[in-house]
Amino acid sequence: MPITTDPSARLGLRTEQARWELPLPDGARRLIASGDFDGRENETLVRWLASDPQLASRLLRWCNTPLFNLSKPHASLEDAAKIMNGSELAQLAVLAWVRGIFAPEKQIDIYSRECLWGHCMAVAAVGSLIARTCTDADPGKVFVAGALHDIGMIANERIDPESFGEVLSEIDELSPMHEVERDMLGWDHAQLGAAILSGWGMPDEVCLATEYHHAAHRCLDHEHSETVCCIAIANYLCSRAGWSSVGANAIISPKESVFRRLGIDAGLLTVLWQQLYSSLDSVARLR
């Protein structure tokens, strides 16, 4: 698929298509616009969620995973709302809506929507683990960034499955998806994802982590570099652990400077790797 127009114009067109293909419901927009996802009281949020039983059921199930609740299971969202802070519950509510974008299941070549969703939630969980262990970054924001970092990939698949399949056919262990996309399209899913999230009004660190999750070394001096590095490293570790975005392990390790930015040496990396699987155990329940 040769590039026939200016790459930025093609990316702009795809972003506009995504605006219509992946619209946010008004409730999710209000949660994001409230600022840092904490502009609503939990009681109000629960009343809004009650109008969508499927969404509410999914959110309650997530609230009862070990990632968010290590005690007696919450019997209802009202119970969860009494314990969880508004920011955490609101963030999960937006992600519970995003989960619907990945349904129903669809498979193209080495790709499946279920596999991609599992990868996104794995990166969210492991990125949050890294944030708590190594940084001053907000683990909640890192979780959101991890869950959304490949939103550009699902957008490409939904909007133009034919060209998406052509990209997939060129991927191998030496040719990761984002590099193939740049060769064939002139832009990659990370750039598209950042543009989509910016249009949704997501926080800057979430947009930045999405745009640079394959190139964190390019923004090490940015104020949100720790969040970006958490997602880049989590993306790599999850892929190495078998939780890849597609059925091919074509993720290149972040540069050494990215690990150094978070103070991760060989010893700490070993510790993170040992803790990795306990975080991933909970991911299968975030469906």
Secondary structure as GFF3:
##gff-version 3
##sequence-region A 1 287
A	DSSP	alpha_helix	7	21	.	.	.	ID=ss1
A	DSSP	alpha_helix	26	33	.	.	.	ID=ss2
A	DSSP	alpha_helix	42	49	.	.	.	ID=ss3
A	DSSP	alpha_helix	53	63	.	.	.	ID=ss4
A	DSSP	alpha_helix	77	83	.	.	.	ID=ss5
A	DSSP	alpha_helix	86	99	.	.	.	ID=ss6
A	DSSP	three_ten_helix	100	102	.	.	.	ID=ss7
A	DSSP	beta_strand	107	108	.	.	.	ID=ss8
A	DSSP	beta_strand	111	112	.	.	.	ID=ss9
A	DSSP	alpha_helix	113	134	.	.	.	ID=ss10
A	DSSP	alpha_helix	139	148	.	.	.	ID=ss11
A	DSSP	alpha_helix	151	159	.	.	.	ID=ss12
A	DSSP	alpha_helix	161	169	.	.	.	ID=ss13
A	DSSP	alpha_helix	177	185	.	.	.	ID=ss14
A	DSSP	alpha_helix	189	200	.	.	.	ID=ss15
A	DSSP	alpha_helix	204	211	.	.	.	ID=ss16
A	DSSP	three_ten_helix	216	219	.	.	.	ID=ss17
A	DSSP	alpha_helix	225	240	.	.	.	ID=ss18
A	DSSP	alpha_helix	256	261	.	.	.	ID=ss19
A	DSSP	alpha_helix	266	283	.	.	.	ID=ss20
###
